[in-house]
């Protein structure tokens, strides 16, 4: 508190905002020295701008952003579970990235609900099933009047795992499209839907439309803009049932190609269009129109 009191005074004198991670607005221990996380009311009117990141389900304090906003703090939502782009896309061991807060893909950013992050909390850090309605019990909700204190949402891409510019683009795109949609598009209908089944049905319908837009339009743009962006393409979903190959892609509009001789599929390999008879080694790969795979 002594440090923040004097540091913010220096900034105030120069007309600057005191910004920092959520801890700048929190009391981290009580008078007895016990660990706590509650809004520090000493600084609630000092023009502090906390960036709230540590709202991982199961860790406690998932509602800290709303507590701070209700207390008068201007907050930016930077939730690690949805908006940390240095986290790996999924559990594939060939994917780079960290996973301490789980896995973050384009849909993670897209389905983030700023004013009630519990609404779409269907899975935990490692894919375990969650009940969003149960998670919400006992949590602090944001007051209607405090919504003006939420300045926006922000994605983070920490650079310690980025060894070159290609890795930067791979980690950023297409996650950034999901962030942009949620930050600037109209509030989605599922955000205020009380019925859980209807909420997730609407979310699935909206995501279907958005994933089609990415696969059929935006990835074509990314193939050519600024000489081409090295975005991430999810591997094909594939299985063999009764001697037939079944395959799909997360983004409709991309092309699945396959080989039957053990070689790596290329742009000239056979195109998968419907289930086919296979026997032996099968390899599948997803391609964009520009050749990214």
N, C-alpha and C positions, 0 to 999 in steps of 0.2 A: 504493500500500500504506500509506503514511504517513497519508493521508486516511482510508482505510477503517478502519485500526487505531484511530484516535482517534474517529472518528464512531461506530463500533460500541460503543466503550467508553461513550460518553455514553448510548446506547440501552440497553446492558446494565444500567447503573446504575438505570435506570427500568423494568426488566423488559420491555423492548420488543424485538421481533425486527428484525434488520437485513434488510429486503427491498429488492430492486432487480433490474434486468435482469441477465441472465446474466453480464455482465462483472464483477460484484462478486465472483464466485467463480472468476475465471479469471486466469491469468498471460497477459498480452497480448504480452510480449516476453521474449526470453532475455537472458542477461548481455551478449551482443554487440549487443543492440538489434534483433535480427531479430524480425519479427512471428510470434507463435505464439498458439495458443488451447488451453491445457491447464488442468486444475483447479489452483487455487492452494491448496496444502495448508496454508498458514499459517492460513487462515480456515475450514478444513473442520469444525472443532469449535467455531466461534464463534457458532453459532445464526444463520448467514446463510441467507437464503431467496431463491435466484436464480429469476427468472422467465425460462425459456429460450425464446427467440423465433427466433434466427437459425439455423434448421436447414433451409434451402432447398436442395433437391437440386441438386448441381453446384457449390455454393459452398464445400464443405468444412466439416467440423465438424458434419455432420448428427447425429452421435452424442453431441454435447456434453452433452445432458441425462442420458444414461446414464453418461457419464464422471463427471459431478458427483455423481449419485446413488450410484454405486459408491464414490466418495471420501468419502461421509458427508454431503454436502449435502442438505438438504430442498429439493426443486425443485417448481416449478409449470410445467406444459407450456403454452406460449403460442404454439405454432409458427405463424409468419407464413403458411406455405404452406397452412394449413388453418383457422386461427382468427383471422385479421385481418379483421374484418368491414367495414373501410373499403375493402377491395379490391373491385373491380368483380365482379359476378356472372359476366360472360362478356365476349366480345370485341365485343359489339354496341356500336357507337360512340355510341348514344343512352343507354347506361347510364353512370351517374355512378360515381365511385370510381377508386382508383389501381390500378396493376398491376405495381408493381416486384417483387413476390414472386409474381406470377401472378394467377390469378383464383380467387375463393373463393365458392362457392355453398353451398346447404344440404347437398348431398351431400359437399362437401369436409369439413365439420365432422362429418357423420354417419359417414364411413368412416375417420376418424382412429383409429389404433391406438396407444394410449398407450405400451404396453410394447414395441412393435416398429413404429416408424413406417414402416419399409421395406416391410412386408407388403402394403400397398395402394398403393404408389408406382407407379402404372401410367402416369401422365403427368407431364411436367415443367411448368415455369412457364407455357409458352405452348402447351401441348397436345402437345408432342413425346412420342413413345412412350418409356417407360422399362421396364427389366426389373427388377422388385423383387428377384429373387434375386441378380442381379449387383450391384445397389447395396449389398446387405447384406455382400458380401465385403469383409473388411478393416475393417469397422466394429466398434466396441465394443458388445457386447450388455449389457443390464442384468442384474446378478446377481439371483438369486432373492431373496436376503436384502435387496437394496437396493430392491426394489419398494416397501417400506414408506416409503422416502424420497421417493416421488412423491406429493405431497400432493393433486394433482388437476390438472384442465385448466381453462384460462381463455380466454374469447374477448375480443378487444380491438376497440373501435370508436373509433378516433381521430376527433376532432371537427373538424379543420381544413377538411374538405370538406363538413361538414354545415351547410347554410345556413339550415335551419329544422327544426322538429320533424317535419314530414312526411318529410324526408330521413333523419332519425334512424330512424324506424320502417321506412322502405324499406330501409335498410342492415341493420337488425337482424333483421327477420322476412322469411322463415321460417328464416334461418340459425340463429337462437337455438334453434329446435326440434331441429335436428341436434346442436348442442352439448349441449343438455340430455339428449338420448337417450344420447349417448356418455358423458357424465359420470356418469349415474345408473343406466342400465339394466345388466343383467347383461352380463358379458364375451361378445361375440359369438363364434360358433363359428369364423368365418373368421380370427379373431385368432391362433389357435393351429394352423391348418391348414397343414401343410408343403407339400402338393401345390398348386402355383400354380393349375392349372386348376380344381381343386375349390374352392380358396379364393375365386376370383373368381366362380364359379358360385353359391356360397353368399352372397357379398356381393350379387350381382345379385338373388337371391331375397329377401334381407332388405330391400334398398332398394326393391324392388317393393312389398313390404308397407308399408314406412314411407311411401313417396310416396303410396300410396293413402290411408293414414291422414291425411296432411296435406291432400290434395285433397278428400277426402270428409267429413272430420270437423273437423280443426283450423282450416282456413281459414274454415269456417262460424263457429267460435267467434270467430276474430279479426275477422270482419265485425261482430260485435256487442259484444264485450268492451270496456269503457271507451269506449263510443260508436263503436267501430270502429278497427281498427289499419290503417294504410296500408302493408301488406306488399307485397313484390315478387312479381309473377306473371311467370314466363318467357314470352317470346313463343311463339306456336304454331310448331311445325315444319310447314312447308308446301312442297309442290312440285307442279308440273303435269307430268304424264306422259301423252303421247298425248291431250291435250285433257281430261284428268280431274284434278281437284284432290284431292290427298291431304294430310291434315293430322292432327296429333296434339298432345298437350299433355304436359308433364313431370309434371303431377299429375293422375292420373285422378280424375274427379269434377267437374272444371271444364268449362265449356261453351265450345265454339268457335263463334263467329258470323262471318258473312261477308257481303260486299256485292259486287255485280257492276257497280256504276255509278260507282265511283271514290270513293264517300263513305266516311267513317270508320264502321266497324261500331259499333252500339249494342246495348243490351240487347234491343231489339225487332227486330234484324236476323235474317236467316235463320240457323237453327242447323245446324251441320255435324254429320252423323251417319254418313255414309258417302261414299265417293268420288263426286263429281258432275261432270257435263259443264260445262266453262267455255269462254268465248271472250272475250278482251279483258282489261280491268282487273279484277283480283281482289284483295280485301283481307280479311284474317282477323285476328281478335282473340280473346283468351281472357278469359272472365269468370267471376268467382265468383258464388255465389248472392246475395251482398249487393251486387253491382254493381261490385266492384273489378275492374280490368282492366289 
